[in-house]
C-alpha cells in the first residue's frame, strides 16, 4: 500500500495548497496572513516548475495591501529558493520581492 499512501499525501498537500491560495484571495486578513505563512507548503505541493510558472506570478500580481500579509509573504519568499529550483532559479523570486519593496 505504499503507492496509495503517497498519492493520498500528495493530494492532501495539493488540497492544502489550493486552500492557501483561496485564502490569499479572500477578504479575511488573518486568513491571508496564515496562507502567506504556508507558501513553502504550497510551493512544495506544486513543485519547482509550477511554483515558478504559477505561484510566483500569482504573488506578483496579487500584492496585498495589508502590512501583516506583506510581511508574511516576504518572510515566506526567502524560504522558497529551494522550491523554485535552487540558486539557479532564485531570480524568479525577484519580481514579488521588488514589488514588496515598493510598498510603504
GUDOVO-730389 format. One record per residue: residue number from 1; residue in one letter; x, y, z of N, C-alpha, C in turn. Coordinates in steps of 0.1 Angstrom, whole numbers, plus 5000, padded with zeros to 4 digits. Example, Ala and Ser with C-alpha at 12.3 -4.5 7.8 and 13.67 -1.06 7.14 Angstrom:
BEGIN
ATOM seq type n_px n_py n_pz ca_px ca_py ca_pz c_px c_py c_pz
ATOM   1    a 5132 4943 5078  5123  4955  5078 5132 4967 5078
ATOM   2    s 5128 4978 5071  5137  4989  5071 5129 5000 5079
REM end
This chain:
BEGIN
ATOM seq type n_px n_py n_pz ca_px ca_py ca_pz c_px c_py c_pz
ATOM   1    x 5008 4988 5000  5000  5000  5000 5008 5013 5000
ATOM   2    x 5021 5012 4997  5030  5024  4998 5025 5035 4987
ATOM   3    x 5022 5030 4975  5018  5040  4965 5006 5047 4968
ATOM   4    x 4996 5040 4974  4984  5046  4978 4986 5057 4989
ATOM   5    x 4995 5054 4998  4998  5064  5009 5004 5077 5002
ATOM   6    x 5013 5075 4993  5020  5086  4987 5010 5095 4979
ATOM   7    x 5001 5088 4972  4991  5095  4964 4982 5104 4974
ATOM   8    x 4978 5098 4985  4969  5105  4994 4977 5117 5000
ATOM   9    x 4990 5115 5003  4997  5126  5008 4998 5137 4998
ATOM  10    x 5002 5134 4986  5003  5144  4975 4990 5151 4973
ATOM  11    x 4979 5144 4974  4966  5151  4971 4963 5160 4983
ATOM  12    x 4966 5156 4995  4963  5164  5007 4972 5177 5006
ATOM  13    x 4984 5175 5002  4993  5187  5000 4987 5197 4990
ATOM  14    x 4982 5191 4979  4977  5199  4968 4964 5206 4973
ATOM  15    x 4956 5199 4981  4944  5205  4987 4948 5216 4996
ATOM  16    x 4958 5214 5004  4962  5225  5013 4968 5237 5005
ATOM  17    x 4975 5234 4994  4980  5245  4986 4968 5252 4980
ATOM  18    x 4958 5245 4975  4946  5252  4969 4939 5260 4980
ATOM  19    x 4938 5255 4992  4931  5262  5002 4939 5275 5006
ATOM  20    x 4952 5274 5006  4960  5285  5010 4959 5296 4999
ATOM  21    x 4959 5292 4986  4957  5302  4976 4943 5309 4976
ATOM  22    x 4933 5300 4979  4920  5306  4981 4919 5316 4992
ATOM  23    x 4926 5312 5003  4927  5321  5015 4934 5334 5012
ATOM  24    x 4945 5333 5003  4952  5345  4999 4943 5355 4991
ATOM  25    x 4934 5349 4984  4925  5357  4976 4913 5362 4985
ATOM  26    x 4911 5357 4997  4900  5360  5005 4900 5374 5011
ATOM  27    x 4889 5377 5018  4887  5390  5024 4893 5390 5039
ATOM  28    x 4895 5379 5044  4899  5378  5058 4914 5380 5060
ATOM  29    x 4918 5391 5066  4932  5394  5067 4940 5383 5075
ATOM  30    x 4934 5378 5086  4942  5368  5093 4943 5355 5085
ATOM  31    x 4933 5352 5077  4934  5341  5068 4945 5343 5057
ATOM  32    x 4946 5355 5052  4956  5358  5042 4970 5357 5049
ATOM  33    x 4971 5361 5061  4984  5360  5068 4988 5345 5070
ATOM  34    x 4978 5338 5074  4980  5323  5076 4984 5317 5063
ATOM  35    x 4977 5320 5052  4981  5314  5039 4995 5319 5035
ATOM  36    x 4998 5331 5037  5011  5336  5033 5022 5329 5041
ATOM  37    x 5019 5325 5053  5029  5318  5061 5030 5303 5056
ATOM  38    x 5021 5299 5048  5021  5285  5043 5027 5284 5028
ATOM  39    x 5033 5295 5023  5037  5294  5009 5047 5283 5006
ATOM  40    x 5055 5280 5017  5065  5270  5015 5058 5256 5012
ATOM  41    x 5047 5254 5020  5040  5242  5018 5033 5241 5004
ATOM  42    x 5028 5253 5000  5022  5254  4987 5032 5251 4976
ATOM  43    x 5044 5257 4977  5054  5255  4967 5059 5241 4967
ATOM  44    x 5060 5234 4978  5064  5220  4979 5053 5212 4972
ATOM  45    x 5041 5215 4973  5030  5207  4967 5030 5209 4952
ATOM  46    x 5033 5222 4948  5032  5225  4933 5044 5219 4926
ATOM  47    x 5056 5219 4932  5068  5215  4925 5075 5227 4920
ATOM  48    x 5087 5226 4916  5096  5237  4912 5090 5245 4900
ATOM  49    x 5086 5237 4889  5082  5244  4877 5069 5252 4879
ATOM  50    x 5059 5245 4886  5046  5252  4888 5048 5264 4898
ATOM  51    x 5057 5262 4907  5060  5274  4917 5065 5286 4909
ATOM  52    x 5074 5283 4899  5079  5294  4891 5069 5300 4882
ATOM  53    x 5061 5290 4875  5052  5294  4865 5038 5300 4870
ATOM  54    x 5034 5295 4882  5021  5298  4887 5021 5306 4900
ATOM  55    x 5028 5301 4910  5028  5307  4923 5034 5321 4923
ATOM  56    x 5046 5322 4918  5054  5334  4918 5046 5345 4911
ATOM  57    x 5041 5343 4898  5033  5353  4892 5021 5357 4900
ATOM  58    x 5015 5347 4906  5003  5350  4914 5006 5359 4925
ATOM  59    x 5018 5357 4932  5022  5366  4943 5026 5379 4937
ATOM  60    x 5031 5380 4925  5035  5393  4919 5023 5401 4915
ATOM  61    x 5012 5394 4910  5000  5401  4906 4991 5405 4917
ATOM  62    x 4991 5397 4927  4981  5399  4938 4987 5405 4950
ATOM  63    x 4996 5415 4948  5002  5421  4960 4992 5427 4969
ATOM  64    x 4992 5423 4982  4982  5426  4992 4985 5440 4997
ATOM  65    x 4975 5447 5003  4977  5460  5008 4978 5460 5023
ATOM  66    x 4977 5448 5029  4978  5447  5044 4993 5444 5048
ATOM  67    x 4998 5453 5057  5012  5451  5061 5015 5437 5066
ATOM  68    x 5006 5432 5075  5008  5419  5081 5010 5408 5070
ATOM  69    x 5001 5409 5060  5002  5399  5049 5015 5400 5041
ATOM  70    x 5018 5413 5038  5031  5415  5031 5043 5410 5038
ATOM  71    x 5043 5412 5051  5054  5407  5059 5055 5392 5059
ATOM  72    x 5043 5386 5060  5043  5371  5059 5048 5366 5045
ATOM  73    x 5043 5373 5035  5047  5369  5021 5062 5371 5020
ATOM  74    x 5067 5382 5025  5082  5385  5024 5090 5374 5031
ATOM  75    x 5086 5371 5043  5094  5361  5050 5092 5347 5044
ATOM  76    x 5081 5344 5038  5080  5331  5031 5088 5330 5018
ATOM  77    x 5089 5342 5011  5096  5341  4998 5111 5337 5000
ATOM  78    x 5116 5341 5012  5130  5337  5015 5132 5321 5016
ATOM  79    x 5121 5315 5019  5121  5300  5021 5118 5293 5008
ATOM  80    x 5115 5300 4998  5111  5294  4985 5122 5291 4975
ATOM  81    x 5134 5295 4979  5146  5293  4969 5147 5279 4965
ATOM  82    x 5147 5269 4974  5148  5255  4971 5136 5250 4963
ATOM  83    x 5124 5257 4965  5112  5252  4958 5111 5258 4944
ATOM  84    x 5119 5267 4940  5119  5272  4926 5130 5266 4918
ATOM  85    x 5138 5258 4924  5149  5251  4917 5163 5255 4922
ATOM  86    x 5163 5261 4934  5176  5264  4940 5182 5278 4934
ATOM  87    x 5194 5280 4938  5201  5293  4934 5200 5297 4919
ATOM  88    x 5200 5287 4911  5200  5290  4896 5187 5297 4892
ATOM  89    x 5176 5294 4900  5163  5300  4897 5158 5310 4907
ATOM  90    x 5167 5313 4916  5163  5322  4927 5158 5336 4922
ATOM  91    x 5163 5340 4910  5159  5352  4904 5145 5353 4901
ATOM  92    x 5138 5341 4899  5124  5341  4896 5116 5347 4908
ATOM  93    x 5122 5347 4920  5116  5353  4932 5117 5368 4933
ATOM  94    x 5125 5374 4924  5127  5388  4925 5115 5397 4922
ATOM  95    x 5107 5394 4912  5095  5402  4909 5086 5405 4921
ATOM  96    x 5082 5394 4928  5074  5397  4940 5081 5405 4951
ATOM  97    x 5094 5402 4952  5102  5409  4962 5104 5423 4959
ATOM  98    x 5106 5426 4946  5107  5440  4942 5094 5448 4944
ATOM  99    x 5083 5441 4942  5070  5448  4944 5068 5451 4959
ATOM 100    x 5073 5441 4968  5072  5443  4982 5080 5455 4986
ATOM 101    x 5091 5457 4980  5100  5468  4984 5094 5481 4980
ATOM 102    x 5085 5482 4970  5079  5494  4966 5067 5498 4975
ATOM 103    x 5062 5488 4983  5051  5491  4992 5056 5498 5004
ATOM 104    x 5049 5508 5008  5053  5516  5020 5049 5509 5033
REM end
